[in-house]
Amino acid sequence: MIKELKEAFRFAASISFWRMAVFWTISLFISYFQLHTNWIFSRRLQSYPRCHPPISESLTPVCIITGATSGLGAAAAHALSREGFFVVLVGRSSHLLSKIMTEIKTQNKGAHVKAFVVNLASFQSILEFKSSLQQWLLDCKLHCSLQLLINNAGILATSSRTTPEGYDQMMGTNYIGPFCLTKLLLPLLKRSPVPSRIVNVTSFTHRSVFDVQVDKESVSGTRFLRSEQYPFARLYEYSKLFLILFSYELHRQLGLMDQPYHVSCCGSWKCKNQHHEGSPFMSFEFGISSFEVFGPFAVTKEWG
């Protein structure tokens, strides 16, 4: 008990803790202020009609959701299975994948669901997933294409770990992995007979990055590992910023092509039952560091 209390106080006294307490809280308020300001003062309100999946005898729409075992990923899997998509769940735990598949099929008897165990922090795992996915599409006699890719997986780790390739694990999971997965699956997305879409789930925390440096050491996360304490808050902010920049550039490049492709950058906020890795005090940290301001803004994962 004493050891745990010491670890808790050490954690609360860290620079990353107070960076999250101050900068992340300010970033959250700025995000909501801009959102409501645009809504109030916008001269022309945009409405986005609901688009139903293009289901036909020749095409069953296929979507891939990473980080599909909990939170927004699981909620999206439930919703898209009800819309008629063949939902491909991607996660690190076979047990949790089996659990979410059972839940989806229990609520929707006609749901089409497939699960793959993938470690987004490993290039080899991503390459194996691509091969397995293509083989599965052929075996199921589905159209060898993809209609929707949701890059939702992400971690907030408080201890330093590296990927098999030597990158920081949080940067690898949150940015490098989704980048590689998207580039590998682009041929399947381009092959879709109907407009396809890529959705990258980001975070308001990117607003806390003031000293933007886009170089090999920053992208790999190795630049941040020189500090005495693991700067997990800064790494998380950078990983989400890089994902946003990638989304903008991918949108620009795909916009130069004749066929329509859509890239969406979806901001995330604190959801109830959100999971974080690396420390048993993460829930304690979020409650204190945000001074409870997240409470009024916390929403269910289904609403998110």
Phi, psi and chi 1 to 4 in degrees:
 res  aa     phi    psi   chi1   chi2   chi3   chi4
   1 MET       -  -44.3 -178.5   65.3  179.6      -
   2 ILE   -64.4  -39.7  -64.4  177.5      -      -
   3 LYS   -62.7  -40.7 -177.3  179.6  178.6 -179.6
   4 GLU   -67.1  -38.5  -68.4  178.5  -10.3      -
   5 LEU   -65.6  -40.3  -74.7  173.9      -      -
   6 LYS   -62.2  -41.8  -73.7 -177.4  177.7  179.0
   7 GLU   -65.0  -37.7 -175.1  179.9  -13.3      -
   8 ALA   -65.0  -45.0      -      -      -      -
   9 PHE   -66.4  -38.2  -77.6  119.7      -      -
  10 ARG   -63.4  -39.4 -169.2 -177.9  -55.6  112.4
  11 PHE   -66.8  -43.4 -176.4   75.5      -      -
  12 ALA   -68.0  -21.3      -      -      -      -
  13 ALA   -92.7   -0.9      -      -      -      -
  14 SER   -75.1  157.4   66.0      -      -      -
  15 ILE   -65.0  -40.0  -64.3  175.6      -      -
  16 SER   -61.9  -38.4  -69.6      -      -      -
  17 PHE   -58.0  -50.5  177.5   94.1      -      -
  18 TRP   -75.7  -24.4  -69.3  102.6      -      -
  19 ARG   -63.9  -43.7 -176.3 -179.1 -177.5   89.1
  20 MET   -66.0  -39.8  -63.8  165.4   74.0      -
  21 ALA   -62.3  -41.9      -      -      -      -
  22 VAL   -92.7  -61.4  178.4      -      -      -
  23 PHE   -67.3  -40.5  -67.6  148.1      -      -
  24 TRP   -69.0  -35.5  -71.0   19.3      -      -
  25 THR   -65.4  -44.4  -59.2      -      -      -
  26 ILE   -62.6  -43.0  -65.9  173.2      -      -
  27 SER   -61.0  -39.3  -62.7      -      -      -
  28 LEU   -63.9  -45.7  178.3   66.7      -      -
  29 PHE   -65.2  -38.2  -83.3  121.5      -      -
  30 ILE   -62.4  -42.2  -69.0  175.1      -      -
  31 SER   -61.6  -46.5  -62.0      -      -      -
  32 TYR   -69.7  -34.9  -88.6   93.4      -      -
  33 PHE   -63.6  -46.4  177.0   76.8      -      -
  34 GLN   -64.0  -39.8  -71.3 -173.2  -16.6      -
  35 LEU   -60.3  -49.3  176.8   66.8      -      -
  36 HIS   -73.7  -32.4  -69.4  -69.5      -      -
  37 THR   -64.5  -45.1  -59.5      -      -      -
  38 ASN   -62.5  -36.5  -67.6  -23.6      -      -
  39 TRP   -69.5  -37.0  179.1   74.2      -      -
  40 ILE   -78.7  -43.5  -66.3  172.1      -      -
  41 PHE  -101.3    1.4  -64.2  102.7      -      -
  42 SER   -65.9  130.7  177.4      -      -      -
  43 ARG   -72.8  -32.0  -64.5 -178.6  179.2  179.5
  44 ARG  -132.0  114.5 -176.9  179.0   62.4 -178.8
  45 LEU   -80.4  133.3  -64.7  176.3      -      -
  46 GLN   -96.7  134.4  -71.6 -177.1  -42.6      -
  47 SER  -114.0  138.8   60.8      -      -      -
  48 TYR  -116.1  102.5  -61.9   91.7      -      -
  49 PRO   -63.2  147.0   24.3  -33.6      -      -
  50 ARG   -69.0  129.6 -173.6  174.1 -178.2   80.9
  51 CYS  -105.9  121.8  -62.3      -      -      -
  52 HIS   -89.3  148.5  -65.2  -80.7      -      -
  53 PRO   -63.8  143.6   23.6  -34.0      -      -
  54 PRO   -77.2   77.4   29.9  -33.9      -      -
  55 ILE   -84.1  130.9  -57.9  173.6      -      -
  56 SER  -152.2  175.4   65.6      -      -      -
  57 GLU   -64.8  -29.8  -66.0 -177.8   -2.7      -
  58 SER   -94.3  -11.4   59.5      -      -      -
  59 LEU  -142.9  117.8  176.1   63.8      -      -
  60 THR  -105.5  115.6  -61.0      -      -      -
  61 PRO   -63.2  137.0   23.7  -33.7      -      -
  62 VAL  -116.2  132.2  178.1      -      -      -
  63 CYS  -126.7  147.4   71.7      -      -      -
  64 ILE  -116.1  130.8  -65.3  176.8      -      -
  65 ILE  -124.5  117.8  -54.1  174.3      -      -
  66 THR   -89.0  153.5   65.7      -      -      -
  67 GLY    61.9   43.3      -      -      -      -
  68 ALA   -91.1    5.1      -      -      -      -
  69 THR   -89.9   -8.6   54.9      -      -      -
  70 SER  -160.6  169.9   62.7      -      -      -
  71 GLY    59.9 -140.3      -      -      -      -
  72 LEU   -61.9  -35.9  -66.2  174.6      -      -
  73 GLY   -62.9  -44.8      -      -      -      -
  74 ALA   -66.1  -40.8      -      -      -      -
  75 ALA   -64.1  -40.4      -      -      -      -
  76 ALA   -64.7  -38.6      -      -      -      -
  77 ALA   -62.6  -43.7      -      -      -      -
  78 HIS   -61.0  -47.8  -82.0  -83.3      -      -
  79 ALA   -66.1  -45.1      -      -      -      -
  80 LEU   -70.5  -30.3  -68.9  170.1      -      -
  81 SER   -65.5  -34.3   67.4      -      -      -
  82 ARG   -72.5  -23.1  -68.9 -168.3  -64.0  -92.0
  83 GLU   -83.2   -6.5  -67.5  -72.1  -22.0      -
  84 GLY   104.6    2.9      -      -      -      -
  85 PHE   -74.7  149.7  -81.2   89.0      -      -
  86 PHE   -87.2  106.1 -154.9  128.8      -      -
  87 VAL   -90.0  123.2 -179.2      -      -      -
  88 VAL  -102.4  113.6  176.6      -      -      -
  89 LEU   -90.4  133.1  -51.8  173.9      -      -
  90 VAL  -123.0  127.3  172.7      -      -      -
  91 GLY  -160.6  174.7      -      -      -      -
  92 ARG   -93.1  -21.3  -65.7  176.3  -62.2  170.4
  93 SER  -109.6  118.3  168.9      -      -      -
  94 SER   -64.0  -34.5   58.0      -      -      -
  95 HIS   -64.2  -47.3  170.3   70.9      -      -
  96 LEU   -68.8  -34.1  -66.9  177.3      -      -
  97 LEU   -64.7  -42.8  -74.3  170.1      -      -
  98 SER   -62.8  -38.1  -61.3      -      -      -
  99 LYS   -64.8  -46.2 -178.1 -179.9  177.1 -178.2
 100 ILE   -69.9  -33.0 -169.0   66.8      -      -
 101 MET   -63.3  -42.4  -77.0 -177.4   66.7      -
 102 THR   -63.3  -41.8  -58.4      -      -      -
 103 GLU   -63.1  -43.1  -68.1  176.1   -1.4      -
 104 ILE   -64.2  -45.1  -68.5  174.5      -      -
 105 LYS   -71.1  -26.7  -69.2 -177.5  177.7  179.7
 106 THR   -69.3  -41.1  -60.9      -      -      -
 107 GLN   -81.0  -26.0  -63.7 -177.5   16.9      -
 108 ASN  -136.9   98.7 -179.1   10.1      -      -
 109 LYS   -60.3  -30.8  -58.3  -64.9 -176.9 -178.8
 110 GLY   -93.6   13.2      -      -      -      -
 111 ALA   -69.7  142.5      -      -      -      -
 112 HIS  -108.5  113.5  -60.9  -74.1      -      -
 113 VAL  -136.0  140.5 -170.1      -      -      -
 114 LYS  -138.4  141.9  175.0   66.5  176.3  177.7
 115 ALA  -121.7  143.5      -      -      -      -
 116 PHE  -132.0  133.8  -69.8   90.9      -      -
 117 VAL   -85.4  117.8  176.8      -      -      -
 118 VAL  -138.7  136.4 -176.5      -      -      -
 119 ASN  -104.2  105.1  178.5   11.9      -      -
 120 LEU   -68.3  -10.7  -72.3  176.9      -      -
 121 ALA   -87.5    2.9      -      -      -      -
 122 SER  -123.8  122.2  167.1      -      -      -
 123 PHE   -60.5  -41.1  -68.8  159.5      -      -
 124 GLN   -61.5  -42.1 -174.8   61.5   36.3      -
 125 SER   -64.2  -38.9 -178.2      -      -      -
 126 ILE   -67.3  -41.6  -64.7  173.8      -      -
 127 LEU   -63.7  -41.8  -71.8  170.0      -      -
 128 GLU   -64.5  -36.8  -69.2  174.1   -3.2      -
 129 PHE   -63.9  -42.8  167.0   62.4      -      -
 130 LYS   -59.9  -44.7  179.8 -163.6  174.6 -175.0
 131 SER   -64.3  -43.3  -60.5      -      -      -
 132 SER   -64.9  -38.2  -60.0      -      -      -
 133 LEU   -64.3  -46.5  176.0   69.0      -      -
 134 GLN   -62.8  -39.9  -70.0  178.1  -43.8      -
 135 GLN   -66.7  -39.1 -172.1   59.7   50.3      -
 136 TRP   -64.6  -41.5  169.7   73.9      -      -
 137 LEU   -60.6  -39.8  -70.2  171.0      -      -
 138 LEU   -68.8  -43.8  -68.2  173.2      -      -
 139 ASP   -64.4  -34.8  -66.6  -18.4      -      -
 140 CYS   -86.5   -0.1  -67.1      -      -      -
 141 LYS    58.1   35.7  -63.0 -178.8  179.5  179.6
 142 LEU   -90.7  158.9  -66.8  168.6      -      -
 143 HIS   -61.9  129.5 -167.7  -83.9      -      -
 144 CYS   -75.1   67.8 -163.9      -      -      -
 145 SER  -153.8  173.5   64.3      -      -      -
 146 LEU  -135.0  134.8 -179.0   62.2      -      -
 147 GLN  -101.3  -26.3  -78.4   65.6   54.4      -
 148 LEU  -149.5  130.9  174.8   61.4      -      -
 149 LEU  -124.8  121.2  169.8   62.0      -      -
 150 ILE  -113.5  107.9  -58.1  178.9      -      -
 151 ASN   -87.0   89.6  -72.3  -48.3      -      -
 152 ASN  -106.2  -22.4  167.9   72.4      -      -
 153 ALA   -61.5  141.4      -      -      -      -
 154 GLY  -172.2  153.8      -      -      -      -
 155 ILE  -132.6  156.1   62.3  172.1      -      -
 156 LEU  -126.4   93.0  174.8   53.6      -      -
 157 ALA   -98.7  141.1      -      -      -      -
 158 THR  -100.7   -0.3   56.5      -      -      -
 159 SER  -125.6  150.3   57.8      -      -      -
 160 SER   -76.3  127.8  176.9      -      -      -
 161 ARG  -140.8  154.8  -54.8  170.5 -168.3  171.1
 162 THR  -120.7  154.5   55.3      -      -      -
 163 THR   -82.7  168.7   67.6      -      -      -
 164 PRO   -56.9  -24.1  -27.2   35.4      -      -
 165 GLU   -90.6   -0.9  -69.6   77.5   20.4      -
 166 GLY    95.0    6.3      -      -      -      -
 167 TYR   -88.5  162.4  -58.3  131.2      -      -
 168 ASP   -64.2  136.4  175.0   78.7      -      -
 169 GLN   -65.4  -38.3 -173.2 -175.5   42.3      -
 170 MET   -67.5  -41.7 -176.5  152.5   56.0      -
 171 MET   -66.1  -37.7 -171.9   67.1   75.2      -
 172 GLY   -65.4  -41.3      -      -      -      -
 173 THR   -75.5  -41.4  -57.4      -      -      -
 174 ASN   -82.9  -28.9  -65.3    0.6      -      -
 175 TYR  -128.6  -56.0  168.3   63.3      -      -
 176 ILE   -62.1  -43.0  -60.6  175.6      -      -
 177 GLY   -61.3  -53.1      -      -      -      -
 178 PRO   -59.6  -35.7  -27.3   35.1      -      -
 179 PHE   -61.0  -50.7  172.6   86.8      -      -
 180 CYS   -65.5  -43.1  -65.6      -      -      -
 181 LEU   -61.0  -44.4  179.7   64.8      -      -
 182 THR   -62.9  -45.1  -58.1      -      -      -
 183 LYS   -63.4  -38.1  -63.0  -68.1  -78.2 -174.6
 184 LEU   -70.8  -32.0  -73.5  173.1      -      -
 185 LEU   -92.5   -3.1  -64.4 -178.5      -      -
 186 LEU   -57.2  -40.2  -92.7  180.0      -      -
 187 PRO   -58.6  -38.4  -27.1   36.1      -      -
 188 LEU   -68.7  -37.8  -67.2  177.9      -      -
 189 LEU   -67.5  -38.9  -71.2  158.1      -      -
 190 LYS   -70.9  -25.5  -66.9  177.9  178.7  178.7
 191 ARG   -78.5   -8.6 -155.0  174.1  -64.1  156.8
 192 SER   -63.6  133.0  174.3      -      -      -
 193 PRO   -72.5  -10.1   25.1  -32.7      -      -
 194 VAL  -123.7  160.4  -63.6      -      -      -
 195 PRO   -55.1  130.4  -26.9   35.4      -      -
 196 SER  -102.1  166.9   55.0      -      -      -
 197 ARG  -141.6  144.3 -178.1  178.7  -67.9  -86.7
 198 ILE  -119.6  128.1  -58.2  167.2      -      -
 199 VAL  -119.2  119.3  178.8      -      -      -
 200 ASN  -107.1  119.2  -67.7  -34.0      -      -
 201 VAL   -86.7  119.1  179.9      -      -      -
 202 THR  -114.7 -151.7   60.7      -      -      -
 203 SER  -156.2  153.5  168.0      -      -      -
 204 PHE   -68.2  -12.8   62.6   85.7      -      -
 205 THR   -67.0  -14.4   57.1      -      -      -
 206 HIS   -63.3  -20.3   74.4  -82.4      -      -
 207 ARG   -67.6  -16.1  -63.7  179.8 -177.4  -85.3
 208 SER   -85.0   -0.5  -59.2      -      -      -
 209 VAL   -87.3  116.5  178.4      -      -      -
 210 PHE  -108.1  -24.9  -55.2  109.8      -      -
 211 ASP  -115.0   69.3   54.5  -21.7      -      -
 212 VAL   -65.7  123.3 -177.7      -      -      -
 213 GLN  -132.6  111.4  -64.2 -175.8   39.2      -
 214 VAL  -103.5   93.9 -177.9      -      -      -
 215 ASP  -143.9  177.0   50.6   41.5      -      -
 216 LYS   -60.0  -40.9 -175.9  177.1  179.9  179.8
 217 GLU   -69.0  -34.5  -73.1 -167.9  -29.8      -
 218 SER   -72.3  -45.0  -63.0      -      -      -
 219 VAL   -64.7  -37.5  172.3      -      -      -
 220 SER   -79.2  -16.5   65.6      -      -      -
 221 GLY    87.0   -3.8      -      -      -      -
 222 THR   -69.4  -25.6   55.5      -      -      -
 223 ARG   -62.7  -31.0 -178.2  169.7   73.4   89.2
 224 PHE   -84.4  -12.0  -56.4   95.0      -      -
 225 LEU   -81.8   -2.5  -57.9 -179.2      -      -
 226 ARG   -79.0  -16.6  -60.3  168.9 -174.7  166.1
 227 SER   -70.2  154.2  -54.0      -      -      -
 228 GLU   -66.3  -42.9  -67.4 -176.9    5.3      -
 229 GLN  -101.2  142.0  -69.9 -174.4  -27.8      -
 230 TYR   -67.1  114.5 -178.9   62.3      -      -
 231 PRO   -82.8   66.6   32.3  -33.9      -      -
 232 PHE   -62.7  -31.4   58.7   88.3      -      -
 233 ALA   -65.4  -46.7      -      -      -      -
 234 ARG   -64.8  -40.5  -69.5 -170.5   66.3 -158.2
 235 LEU   -62.5  -42.1  -94.0  164.5      -      -
 236 TYR   -63.7  -43.7 -174.4   81.9      -      -
 237 GLU   -60.3  -47.0  -63.7  161.1    5.6      -
 238 TYR   -62.8  -41.2 -101.7   86.4      -      -
 239 SER   -62.0  -38.4   68.6      -      -      -
 240 LYS   -74.9  -34.9  -67.1  -57.6 -179.1 -179.5
 241 LEU   -64.3  -44.9  173.8   63.6      -      -
 242 PHE   -62.0  -36.4  -71.7  154.4      -      -
 243 LEU   -66.3  -36.6 -170.7   58.8      -      -
 244 ILE   -67.3  -45.2  -69.3  174.7      -      -
 245 LEU   -61.8  -39.2  -64.7  177.0      -      -
 246 PHE   -62.7  -40.4  168.2   57.6      -      -
 247 SER   -62.3  -44.2  -57.9      -      -      -
 248 TYR   -61.8  -45.9  -77.8  136.6      -      -
 249 GLU   -68.1  -39.7  178.6   59.1   19.7      -
 250 LEU   -64.6  -40.9 -176.5   60.9      -      -
 251 HIS   -60.7  -41.2  177.1   76.2      -      -
 252 ARG   -64.8  -46.2 -174.0 -169.4   69.0   82.0
 253 GLN   -66.1  -43.6  -68.6 -175.9   12.8      -
 254 LEU   -68.5  -27.6  -66.0  178.0      -      -
 255 GLY   -68.2  -18.5      -      -      -      -
 256 LEU   -80.0  -10.3  -60.5  175.6      -      -
 257 MET   -88.5  161.2  -59.1 -179.6  179.8      -
 258 ASP   -72.8  -40.3  -65.1  -27.8      -      -
 259 GLN   -77.9  148.6  -68.0  178.8  -78.3      -
 260 PRO   -81.8  123.2   27.8  -31.9      -      -
 261 TYR  -128.6  145.4  -54.3  104.7      -      -
 262 HIS  -120.9  134.0  -56.8  -77.9      -      -
 263 VAL  -121.5  119.3 -179.2      -      -      -
 264 SER  -111.3  141.5  -57.8      -      -      -
 265 CYS  -113.7  105.9 -160.3      -      -      -
 266 CYS   -99.7  117.0  172.4      -      -      -
 267 GLY   -75.4  142.4      -      -      -      -
 268 SER  -111.0  160.7   67.8      -      -      -
 269 TRP  -138.7  178.5   48.9   89.5      -      -
 270 LYS   -68.1  123.6  179.5  169.4  173.3   57.4
 271 CYS  -108.6  150.0  -66.3      -      -      -
 272 LYS   -63.9  141.6  -63.6  173.8 -177.3  176.8
 273 ASN    70.1   20.6  -58.1  -38.5      -      -
 274 GLN   -67.8  141.1 -170.6  171.9    0.7      -
 275 HIS  -109.1  137.2  176.0   68.8      -      -
 276 HIS  -131.4  152.2  -58.9  -82.5      -      -
 277 GLU  -109.8  161.7  -66.2 -173.8   -7.0      -
 278 GLY   104.6  -26.1      -      -      -      -
 279 SER  -153.0  138.2  170.6      -      -      -
 280 PRO   -70.5   -5.2   26.3  -35.0      -      -
 281 PHE  -103.3   11.2  -57.5  102.9      -      -
 282 MET   -64.3  -39.6  -75.5  -52.9  -65.6      -
 283 SER   -66.4  -38.6   58.3      -      -      -
 284 PHE   -62.0  -43.8  162.0   78.0      -      -
 285 GLU   -62.9  -42.7  177.8  -86.7  -30.6      -
 286 PHE   -66.8  -36.1  -99.9   89.4      -      -
 287 GLY   -67.4  -37.9      -      -      -      -
 288 ILE   -85.3  -45.2  -58.5  -61.6      -      -
 289 SER   -63.4  -30.5   71.7      -      -      -
 290 SER   -92.1    0.9   58.4      -      -      -
 291 PHE    52.2   34.0  -58.6  109.4      -      -
 292 GLU    67.8   11.2  -64.4  -57.1  -38.3      -
 293 VAL   -71.1  -20.2  -61.5      -      -      -
 294 PHE   -70.4  -22.4  -79.2  122.5      -      -
 295 GLY   -49.7  -55.2      -      -      -      -
 296 PRO   -64.9  -22.7  -18.8   31.7      -      -
 297 PHE   -96.6  -11.0  -57.9  110.8      -      -
 298 ALA   -67.2  133.3      -      -      -      -
 299 VAL  -128.6  166.6  -63.2      -      -      -
 300 THR   -74.9  155.8   63.4      -      -      -
 301 LYS   -66.2  -30.3   54.7 -176.2 -179.9  -66.1
 302 GLU   -66.0  -42.0  -70.4   80.0   11.4      -
 303 TRP   -67.0  -39.2 -168.8   89.5      -      -
 304 GLY   -62.1      -      -      -      -      -
